[in-house]
Amino acid sequence: MFLQIKQLSKSYGSRQVVSNVDLTMEEGEILSLLGPSGCGKTTILRMIAGLVSPESGWIEIGGRVVYDGRKEVYVEERRLGMVFQDYALWPHMTVARNIAFGLRLRHTPAQVIAKRVAELLELVNLPGMEDRYPYQLSGGQQQRVAVARALATEPRLLLLDEPLSSLDTGLREVMRTELVQLFKRLKITTINVTHDQDEAMAMSDRIMVLRDGQVQQIGTPTELYLNPCNVFVASFMGPANLLAGELVPEASGVTERSIRLKHLFAEEKVVSGLVRDEVRPRLNGRGSLLCRPDDVSLHLDTLSPGQLNLLPGKILHSSFVAGRWRTVVSIGERQTQPLLAFASSQLQAEQPVWLELPPERCQIVPE
């Protein structure tokens, strides 16, 4: 393993910011720390960098222990590169001098610096811009300079603290692709902090989802989206329809269960889905049925009354997004419960519909 973290913890006063985090990474892997603001992801990044001292735990990078509770290796000795959210470029320095900043601190010969700067400008697609100042660059160009500066000292590990958050949507998508291609070409191990699940899924080999300083789940983007371990991960990894209720074992077999929806309809309704073995012990009689919007079918005509997972509803809103009609439907007579689906045509508000949630495409996850 290239990076190993065990039982890493940090608190500020009475608030536990990071609690017993374990992590391993292979060399060349790209990992994203994903979660809402205040969940501890930036604190973890800064503890790895040496900018924040852990209270307990153990950190090893490239076979060298940099923190074990007794000793703590200085930041400059960890051979890390870091790109900050605001890029932190020196406004009075040219692009070339910004990139060369770390090399000059190490008293690298001028000829070596000039050669390295030229190589990095080519690498980040900024040739000929060495004499410009940060204010003369676009946001995307400034970000490339920040990455080049982080790579100048040939770090073993690259740390990114929400480097794309200040870019507009279109440029952010372009930079995701460029950065992944660059990191894979250089085979550099990278940790990216973000609260944007699209960014995490597009850039990462694996994702660690955090909540209140605790690891919820670690896995590939596909694993987290298709097989979330709980309601929080399910909702954080993309649009999710979730119906909470009491669990009822299915008579047809042990791999299926149903949920009673007691408070949504005048008459009790039951919806069914699959239960994965790894989440079954944590259900404790309650759970939520998860069905992604892409799996929901909308029907204007009533289907067979006995069909599983068929719910009546009314159209709340319909909007055209990315070539499809994004449709929000309210279900329930006693309480409005909006569900999201995609339709091939626009449907009018208050129009009655039936939502079909295929049981084989639904699963029950712990709350």
DAKASUL-V194269 format. One record per pair of residues at least 6 apart in sequence whose C-alpha atoms are under 8 Angstrom apart, sorted by the first residue. I is the first residue (numbers start at 1). GAP is how many residues later the second one is. D is the distance in Angstrom with one decimal. If there is no record, write none. Layout:
i gap d
I GAP D
I GAP D
This chain:
i gap d
1 23 6.6
1 24 6.0
1 25 5.1
1 26 7.1
1 61 7.7
2 22 7.5
2 23 5.8
2 24 5.1
2 25 5.1
2 58 7.9
2 59 5.9
2 60 4.7
2 61 6.7
3 20 7.7
3 21 5.5
3 22 5.0
3 23 6.8
3 24 7.8
3 56 7.6
3 57 5.7
3 58 4.7
3 59 6.2
3 60 7.8
4 18 7.7
4 19 5.8
4 20 4.5
4 21 6.7
4 54 7.9
4 55 5.9
4 56 5.1
4 57 6.7
5 16 7.2
5 17 5.2
5 18 4.9
5 19 6.3
5 52 7.4
5 53 5.7
5 54 4.7
5 55 6.5
6 14 7.2
6 15 6.3
6 16 4.5
6 17 6.6
6 51 5.5
6 52 5.2
6 53 6.7
7 12 7.4
7 13 3.9
7 14 5.0
7 15 5.5
7 49 7.0
7 50 4.6
7 51 6.7
8 10 7.1
8 11 6.6
8 12 4.8
8 13 4.9
8 14 6.8
8 46 6.8
8 47 7.6
8 48 5.7
8 49 4.1
8 50 6.4
8 51 8.0
9 7 7.9
9 8 7.6
9 9 4.8
9 10 4.6
9 11 5.2
9 12 6.7
9 45 6.0
9 46 5.7
9 47 5.4
9 48 6.4
10 6 6.3
10 7 5.7
10 8 5.0
10 9 6.7
10 44 5.4
10 45 5.2
10 46 7.2
11 6 5.0
11 7 6.6
11 44 7.4
16 197 7.0
17 21 7.8
17 22 7.0
17 23 5.4
17 26 7.7
17 195 6.8
17 196 5.0
18 21 7.8
18 22 5.5
18 25 7.4
18 26 7.3
18 194 7.5
18 195 4.0
18 196 6.3
19 194 5.4
19 195 5.5
20 37 7.5
20 194 7.2
21 193 6.7
21 194 6.5
25 6 7.9
26 163 7.6
27 160 7.6
27 161 7.1
27 162 5.5
28 155 7.9
28 156 7.0
28 159 4.6
28 160 4.7
28 161 4.1
28 162 7.2
29 158 7.8
29 159 7.3
29 160 5.0
29 161 6.4
29 176 6.4
30 159 6.0
30 160 4.7
30 161 6.0
30 162 7.5
30 173 7.3
30 174 5.1
30 175 5.3
30 176 6.8
31 159 6.3
31 160 4.9
31 161 6.2
31 173 5.3
31 174 6.0
31 175 5.1
31 176 5.6
31 177 7.4
32 159 5.7
32 160 4.5
32 161 5.7
32 162 6.9
32 168 5.7
32 171 7.8
32 172 5.9
32 174 6.7
32 175 4.8
32 176 6.2
33 8 5.8
33 158 7.2
33 159 6.1
33 160 4.8
33 161 6.3
33 167 7.9
33 174 6.1
33 175 5.0
33 176 6.2
33 177 7.2
34 7 7.1
34 159 6.4
34 160 5.3
34 161 5.3
34 162 7.3
34 163 7.0
34 166 6.9
34 173 6.8
34 174 6.0
34 175 4.9
34 176 6.1
35 6 7.2
35 159 7.1
35 160 5.2
35 174 5.7
35 175 5.1
35 176 6.2
35 201 7.7
36 159 5.6
36 174 7.9
36 175 7.2
37 158 7.1
38 174 7.1
39 171 6.0
39 172 5.0
39 173 4.5
39 174 5.0
39 175 7.7
40 170 7.3
40 171 7.7
40 172 6.8
40 173 4.9
41 152 6.4
41 169 7.1
41 172 7.6
42 119 6.8
42 151 6.6
43 9 7.2
45 114 7.0
45 116 7.7
45 146 7.8
45 148 7.6
46 6 5.4
47 6 5.9
47 7 6.2
48 11 7.1
49 26 6.2
49 29 7.4
49 31 6.9
49 110 7.8
50 22 7.9
50 23 7.4
50 24 6.5
50 25 5.0
51 24 6.8
54 15 8.0
55 14 7.5
56 12 7.7
56 13 6.0
57 10 7.7
57 11 6.2
57 12 6.6
58 7 7.6
58 8 8.0
58 9 5.5
58 10 4.4
58 11 6.9
59 6 5.9
59 7 5.8
59 8 5.1
59 9 6.5
60 6 5.7
60 7 7.1
61 17 8.0
62 94 7.5
66 6 5.6
66 7 4.9
66 12 7.2
67 6 6.5
79 74 7.8
79 75 7.7
79 76 4.9
79 77 5.9
79 78 7.2
80 75 4.7
80 76 5.9
80 77 5.1
80 78 5.9
80 79 7.4
81 69 4.5
81 70 6.3
81 72 7.7
81 73 7.9
81 74 5.4
81 75 7.8
81 76 6.4
81 77 4.7
81 78 6.1
82 68 5.6
82 76 5.8
82 77 4.6
82 78 5.8
82 79 7.6
83 63 6.1
83 64 6.2
83 67 6.4
83 75 8.0
83 76 6.3
83 77 4.9
83 78 6.2
83 80 6.5
84 76 6.4
84 77 5.1
84 78 6.9
84 79 5.9
85 75 7.9
85 76 5.4
85 77 5.0
85 78 4.5
85 79 7.2
85 80 7.0
85 81 7.5
86 77 7.1
86 80 7.5
87 55 7.1
87 56 6.3
87 59 5.6
87 76 7.1
88 58 7.6
89 9 6.6
89 45 7.0
89 53 7.9
89 57 6.8
90 8 6.4
90 44 7.6
91 42 6.7
91 43 5.8
91 44 7.1
92 41 7.2
93 40 6.3
93 41 7.8
94 36 6.5
94 37 5.3
94 38 5.3
94 39 4.5
94 40 7.0
95 34 6.9
95 35 4.9
95 36 6.0
95 37 5.7
95 38 5.9
95 39 6.8
95 50 6.8
96 21 6.3
96 34 4.6
96 35 6.5
98 47 7.7
98 51 6.6
99 18 6.5
99 46 6.7
99 47 7.5
99 49 6.1
99 50 4.0
99 51 7.7
99 53 6.6
100 13 6.4
100 17 6.5
100 49 6.7
100 52 6.9
101 48 7.4
102 47 7.5
102 50 7.2
102 51 6.5
103 10 6.7
103 49 7.1
103 50 6.3
104 9 7.8
116 36 7.0
117 35 7.4
118 9 7.4
120 28 5.8
120 31 7.9
120 32 7.2
121 6 5.1
121 7 7.8
121 8 7.8
121 9 7.7
121 24 8.0
121 27 7.2
123 59 7.8
124 20 5.9
124 21 7.6
124 24 6.8
124 58 8.0
126 15 7.5
126 18 7.9
134 8 6.4
139 27 7.8
139 28 6.4
140 27 7.1
140 31 6.9
140 35 7.3
143 20 7.2
143 21 7.9
150 8 7.4
151 7 7.9
156 32 6.8
156 33 7.0
157 31 6.5
157 32 5.2
157 33 5.9
157 34 7.9
158 30 7.1
158 31 6.2
158 32 4.7
158 33 6.4
159 31 5.9
159 32 5.0
159 33 6.1
160 30 7.5
160 31 6.1
160 32 4.6
160 33 6.0
161 31 6.2
161 32 5.0
161 33 7.1
162 30 6.9
162 31 5.3
162 32 5.1
162 33 8.0
164 8 5.9
164 11 7.7
165 7 7.8
173 26 7.9
176 23 7.0
176 26 7.0
176 27 6.2
177 25 7.8
177 26 7.4
180 23 5.9
183 6 7.7
183 7 7.6
192 8 8.0
194 6 6.8
197 39 7.0
197 40 5.8
197 41 7.0
200 7 6.9
200 21 7.8
201 6 7.7
201 20 5.3
204 16 7.7
204 17 7.3
205 15 5.9
205 16 7.3
206 12 6.9
206 13 5.2
206 14 4.2
206 15 6.3
207 11 5.6
207 12 5.6
207 13 6.0
207 14 6.5
208 7 6.9
208 8 7.5
208 9 6.0
208 10 4.4
208 11 6.8
209 6 6.0
209 7 5.5
209 8 5.5
209 9 6.4
209 24 7.0
210 6 5.5
210 7 7.5
216 13 7.6
216 17 7.1
217 7 7.6
217 11 7.7
217 12 6.8
217 16 7.5
218 6 7.6
224 9 7.3
224 10 7.6
224 13 6.9
225 9 6.7
225 12 5.7
225 13 7.3
228 6 5.2
228 137 7.5
229 50 6.5
229 136 6.5
229 137 7.1
230 135 5.2
230 136 4.8
230 137 5.8
231 11 7.8
231 57 7.1
231 134 6.3
231 135 6.2
231 136 5.2
232 135 7.7
234 6 6.5
234 56 7.7
239 53 6.5
239 54 6.8
239 101 7.9
240 50 6.6
240 51 6.3
240 52 5.0
240 53 6.5
240 100 7.8
241 48 7.8
241 49 5.7
241 50 5.2
241 51 5.8
241 52 6.7
241 98 5.7
241 99 6.6
242 46 5.8
242 47 5.4
242 48 4.8
242 49 6.7
243 18 7.6
243 45 5.1
243 46 5.0
243 47 6.9
244 15 7.5
244 17 7.2
244 42 7.5
244 43 5.8
244 44 4.1
244 45 6.4
244 123 7.9
245 14 5.5
245 15 5.5
245 16 5.5
245 17 7.2
245 41 5.9
245 42 6.0
245 43 6.3
246 13 5.3
246 14 5.3
246 15 7.4
246 39 5.9
246 40 4.5
246 41 6.6
247 10 6.8
247 11 5.7
247 12 4.6
247 13 6.5
247 38 5.3
247 39 5.2
247 40 6.6
248 9 6.0
248 10 5.1
248 11 5.9
248 12 7.1
248 37 7.9
249 7 7.3
249 8 4.9
249 9 6.3
250 6 5.8
250 7 4.9
250 8 6.3
255 19 6.1
255 20 6.0
255 21 7.5
256 16 7.1
256 17 5.9
256 18 4.8
256 19 6.0
257 15 5.8
257 16 6.0
257 17 6.4
257 18 6.7
257 107 7.7
258 12 6.3
258 13 5.4
258 14 4.1
258 15 6.4
259 11 5.5
259 12 5.4
259 13 6.3
259 27 8.0
259 28 7.5
259 29 7.6
259 30 7.2
260 8 6.8
260 9 5.9
260 10 4.7
260 11 6.8
261 7 6.1
261 8 5.4
261 9 6.0
261 10 7.7
262 6 5.3
262 7 7.0
263 71 6.6
263 72 7.1
264 67 7.4
264 68 4.4
264 69 5.9
264 70 5.4
264 71 5.5
264 72 7.5
264 73 7.6
265 67 5.0
265 68 5.0
265 69 5.9
265 70 7.9
266 67 6.5
266 68 7.0
270 39 7.3
271 18 7.6
271 37 6.7
271 38 4.9
271 88 7.9
272 17 7.5
272 36 7.1
272 37 6.5
272 87 5.6
272 90 7.4
272 91 7.9
273 16 6.7
273 86 4.7
273 87 6.4
273 88 7.4
273 89 4.7
273 90 4.5
273 91 5.9
274 85 7.2
274 86 6.8
274 88 6.3
274 89 4.4
274 90 6.0
275 88 5.8
275 89 5.4
275 90 7.3
276 87 7.8
276 88 8.0
279 86 6.8
279 87 6.9
282 84 6.2
283 82 7.2
283 83 5.0
283 84 7.5
286 80 7.2
286 81 7.3
287 77 6.2
287 78 5.6
287 79 4.8
287 80 5.4
288 76 5.4
288 77 5.5
288 78 6.4
288 79 6.3
289 73 6.6
289 74 5.7
289 75 4.5
289 76 6.6
290 72 5.6
290 73 5.4
290 74 6.0
290 75 7.0
291 66 6.8
291 70 6.8
291 71 4.9
291 72 7.0
292 70 7.9
293 46 7.9
293 47 5.4
293 48 4.5
293 49 6.6
294 47 6.5
294 48 6.5
295 46 7.9
295 62 6.9
295 63 7.3
295 66 6.7
296 45 5.7
296 46 7.5
296 59 6.7
296 60 5.8
296 61 5.2
296 62 7.3
297 44 7.1
297 45 7.8
297 46 8.0
297 58 5.8
297 59 5.1
297 60 6.8
298 43 7.4
298 44 8.0
298 45 7.0
298 55 6.6
298 56 5.9
298 57 5.0
298 58 6.4
299 54 5.7
299 55 5.0
299 56 6.4
299 57 7.6
300 52 7.1
300 53 4.9
300 54 6.3
301 52 7.2
301 53 7.2
302 52 6.6
303 51 8.0
308 50 7.6
308 51 7.2
309 46 7.9
309 47 5.9
309 48 5.2
309 49 6.6
309 50 6.7
310 44 6.6
310 45 5.7
310 46 4.7
310 47 6.5
311 20 7.2
311 43 5.6
311 44 5.2
311 45 6.6
312 19 6.2
312 20 7.7
312 40 7.4
312 41 6.1
312 42 4.6
312 43 6.3
313 16 6.1
313 17 5.4
313 18 4.4
313 19 7.0
313 39 5.8
313 40 5.4
313 41 5.9
313 42 7.0
314 15 5.5
314 16 5.4
314 17 6.7
314 35 7.4
314 36 5.2
314 37 5.4
314 38 4.4
314 39 5.8
315 12 7.2
315 13 6.2
315 14 4.5
315 15 6.4
315 32 7.1
315 33 6.6
315 34 4.9
315 35 5.0
315 36 5.3
315 37 6.5
315 38 7.2
316 11 7.6
316 12 5.4
316 13 5.3
316 14 6.3
316 33 5.2
316 34 6.3
317 10 5.9
317 11 5.2
317 12 7.2
317 31 7.5
317 32 5.8
318 7 6.2
318 8 5.6
318 9 4.4
318 10 6.4
318 28 6.3
318 29 6.4
318 30 7.3
318 31 7.6
319 6 5.4
319 7 5.2
319 8 6.6
319 27 7.5
320 6 6.0
320 26 7.9
324 18 6.4
324 19 6.5
324 20 6.2
324 21 7.7
325 17 5.5
325 18 5.1
325 19 6.1
325 20 6.1
325 21 6.0
326 14 7.3
326 15 6.3
326 16 4.9
326 17 6.6
327 13 5.8
327 14 5.3
327 15 5.6
327 16 6.6
327 20 7.8
328 10 6.3
328 11 5.7
328 12 4.7
328 13 6.5
329 9 5.3
329 10 5.2
329 11 6.3
329 12 7.6
330 6 5.8
330 7 5.3
330 8 4.3
330 9 6.2
331 6 5.3
331 7 6.3
331 8 7.4
